[in-house]
Amino acid sequence: MKLYKSWNDVPLILRTEDVVTLLGINRTIAVKWCKAGIIPATKKGGIWFIQKADLMKEFSHAFDIPAGRETA
């Protein structure tokens, strides 16, 4: 599990394991939410890819920073 010190450290394109860490959910839930469209994601070659901006927009209430802003 990779931990991030700030949003600047989070890659622009995430995988489900990043979402698990950032949202504090398990992998099964992350995949289920990707399939259901709760987390905007694209599946390529069996791997889900999530844009950081989309995750921040959809889950800004779960983070300490407003959507669209990154910490320094």
DRENPA-3360 file (N, C-alpha, C; in nm, 2 decimals, always signed):
BEGIN
1 = MKLYKSWN = +0.08/-0.12/+0.00/+0.00/+0.00/+0.00/+0.09/+0.12/+0.00 ~ +0.07/+0.21/-0.10/+0.15/+0.33/-0.11/+0.07/+0.45/-0.04 ~ +0.14/+0.52/+0.05/+0.08/+0.64/+0.11/+0.13/+0.76/+0.05 ~ +0.05/+0.86/+0.04/+0.09/+0.99/-0.03/+0.09/+1.10/+0.08 ~ +0.19/+1.18/+0.07/+0.20/+1.29/+0.17/+0.11/+1.41/+0.13 ~ +0.09/+1.43/+0.00/+0.00/+1.54/-0.05/-0.06/+1.50/-0.18 ~ -0.15/+1.58/-0.23/-0.21/+1.55/-0.36/-0.11/+1.56/-0.47 ~ -0.01/+1.65/-0.45/+0.09/+1.66/-0.55/+0.17/+1.53/-0.58;
9 = DVPLILRT = +0.17/+1.44/-0.48/+0.24/+1.31/-0.49/+0.15/+1.21/-0.55 ~ +0.02/+1.23/-0.56/-0.07/+1.13/-0.62/-0.06/+1.14/-0.77 ~ -0.04/+1.03/-0.84/-0.03/+1.03/-0.99/-0.16/+1.08/-1.05 ~ -0.15/+1.13/-1.17/-0.27/+1.18/-1.25/-0.36/+1.07/-1.28 ~ -0.31/+0.95/-1.31/-0.39/+0.84/-1.35/-0.37/+0.73/-1.24 ~ -0.48/+0.69/-1.18/-0.48/+0.60/-1.06/-0.52/+0.46/-1.11 ~ -0.49/+0.36/-1.03/-0.54/+0.23/-1.04/-0.62/+0.20/-0.91 ~ -0.69/+0.09/-0.91/-0.78/+0.06/-0.80/-0.70/+0.05/-0.67;
17 = EDVVTLLG = -0.58/+0.01/-0.67/-0.51/+0.00/-0.54/-0.48/+0.14/-0.48 ~ -0.47/+0.24/-0.57/-0.45/+0.38/-0.53/-0.58/+0.43/-0.47 ~ -0.69/+0.40/-0.53/-0.82/+0.44/-0.48/-0.85/+0.38/-0.35 ~ -0.81/+0.25/-0.33/-0.83/+0.18/-0.20/-0.76/+0.26/-0.09 ~ -0.64/+0.30/-0.12/-0.56/+0.37/-0.02/-0.62/+0.51/+0.01 ~ -0.66/+0.58/-0.10/-0.71/+0.72/-0.08/-0.84/+0.73/-0.02 ~ -0.93/+0.63/-0.05/-1.07/+0.63/+0.01/-1.08/+0.55/+0.13 ~ -0.99/+0.46/+0.16/-1.00/+0.38/+0.28/-1.10/+0.27/+0.26;
25 = INRTIAVK = -1.12/+0.22/+0.14/-1.21/+0.11/+0.11/-1.13/-0.01/+0.07 ~ -1.20/-0.13/+0.06/-1.13/-0.25/+0.01/-1.14/-0.26/-0.14 ~ -1.06/-0.34/-0.20/-1.05/-0.36/-0.34/-1.18/-0.40/-0.41 ~ -1.25/-0.49/-0.34/-1.38/-0.54/-0.39/-1.48/-0.42/-0.41 ~ -1.49/-0.33/-0.31/-1.57/-0.22/-0.32/-1.53/-0.12/-0.43 ~ -1.40/-0.10/-0.44/-1.34/-0.01/-0.54/-1.38/-0.06/-0.68 ~ -1.36/-0.19/-0.71/-1.40/-0.25/-0.84/-1.55/-0.24/-0.86 ~ -1.63/-0.27/-0.76/-1.77/-0.26/-0.77/-1.82/-0.11/-0.81;
33 = WCKAGIIP = -1.76/-0.01/-0.74/-1.79/+0.13/-0.77/-1.74/+0.17/-0.91 ~ -1.63/+0.11/-0.96/-1.59/+0.14/-1.10/-1.69/+0.09/-1.19 ~ -1.73/-0.04/-1.17/-1.83/-0.10/-1.26/-1.96/-0.03/-1.26 ~ -2.00/+0.02/-1.15/-2.13/+0.09/-1.13/-2.12/+0.24/-1.18 ~ -2.00/+0.29/-1.20/-1.99/+0.43/-1.24/-1.99/+0.53/-1.13 ~ -1.99/+0.47/-1.01/-1.98/+0.56/-0.89/-1.84/+0.63/-0.89 ~ -1.74/+0.55/-0.93/-1.61/+0.61/-0.95/-1.59/+0.61/-1.10 ~ -1.57/+0.73/-1.16/-1.55/+0.74/-1.31/-1.42/+0.66/-1.34;
41 = ATKKGGIW = -1.43/+0.56/-1.43/-1.31/+0.48/-1.46/-1.32/+0.42/-1.60 ~ -1.21/+0.38/-1.65/-1.20/+0.31/-1.78/-1.12/+0.18/-1.75 ~ -1.17/+0.08/-1.81/-1.11/-0.05/-1.80/-1.04/-0.09/-1.93 ~ -0.91/-0.12/-1.91/-0.82/-0.16/-2.03/-0.74/-0.28/-1.99 ~ -0.75/-0.38/-2.06/-0.68/-0.50/-2.03/-0.70/-0.56/-1.90 ~ -0.82/-0.55/-1.85/-0.85/-0.60/-1.71/-0.82/-0.51/-1.60 ~ -0.76/-0.39/-1.63/-0.72/-0.30/-1.52/-0.80/-0.18/-1.53 ~ -0.85/-0.13/-1.41/-0.93/-0.01/-1.40/-0.84/+0.11/-1.39;
49 = FIQKADLM = -0.86/+0.22/-1.46/-0.78/+0.34/-1.46/-0.88/+0.45/-1.42 ~ -0.84/+0.54/-1.33/-0.92/+0.65/-1.27/-0.83/+0.77/-1.28 ~ -0.89/+0.88/-1.33/-0.82/+1.01/-1.33/-0.83/+1.07/-1.19 ~ -0.72/+1.12/-1.15/-0.72/+1.19/-1.01/-0.82/+1.30/-1.01 ~ -0.83/+1.38/-1.11/-0.93/+1.49/-1.11/-1.07/+1.44/-1.09 ~ -1.10/+1.33/-1.16/-1.24/+1.27/-1.15/-1.27/+1.22/-1.01 ~ -1.17/+1.16/-0.95/-1.18/+1.10/-0.81/-1.20/+1.22/-0.71 ~ -1.12/+1.32/-0.73/-1.13/+1.44/-0.64/-1.27/+1.51/-0.65;
57 = KEFSHAFD = -1.31/+1.52/-0.78/-1.44/+1.58/-0.80/-1.56/+1.50/-0.74 ~ -1.56/+1.37/-0.76/-1.66/+1.28/-0.71/-1.66/+1.26/-0.56 ~ -1.54/+1.27/-0.50/-1.53/+1.24/-0.36/-1.47/+1.35/-0.28 ~ -1.49/+1.48/-0.32/-1.43/+1.59/-0.25/-1.47/+1.60/-0.11 ~ -1.59/+1.55/-0.08/-1.65/+1.55/+0.06/-1.57/+1.46/+0.15 ~ -1.49/+1.37/+0.09/-1.42/+1.27/+0.17/-1.27/+1.32/+0.20 ~ -1.24/+1.43/+0.14/-1.10/+1.48/+0.15/-1.10/+1.61/+0.22 ~ -0.98/+1.65/+0.27/-0.97/+1.78/+0.35/-0.95/+1.90/+0.26;
65 = IPAGRETA = -0.95/+1.88/+0.12/-0.93/+1.99/+0.03/-1.05/+2.00/-0.06 ~ -1.08/+2.12/-0.11/-1.19/+2.13/-0.21/-1.16/+2.07/-0.34 ~ -1.26/+2.02/-0.41/-1.24/+1.96/-0.55/-1.17/+2.06/-0.63 ~ -1.07/+2.01/-0.72/-1.01/+2.10/-0.81/-0.88/+2.17/-0.75 ~ -0.85/+2.15/-0.63/-0.74/+2.22/-0.57/-0.64/+2.11/-0.51 ~ -0.52/+2.14/-0.52/-0.42/+2.05/-0.47/-0.34/+2.12/-0.35 ~ -0.29/+2.04/-0.26/-0.22/+2.10/-0.15/-0.07/+2.13/-0.20 ~ -0.01/+2.22/-0.14/+0.13/+2.25/-0.18/+0.23/+2.15/-0.12;
% end
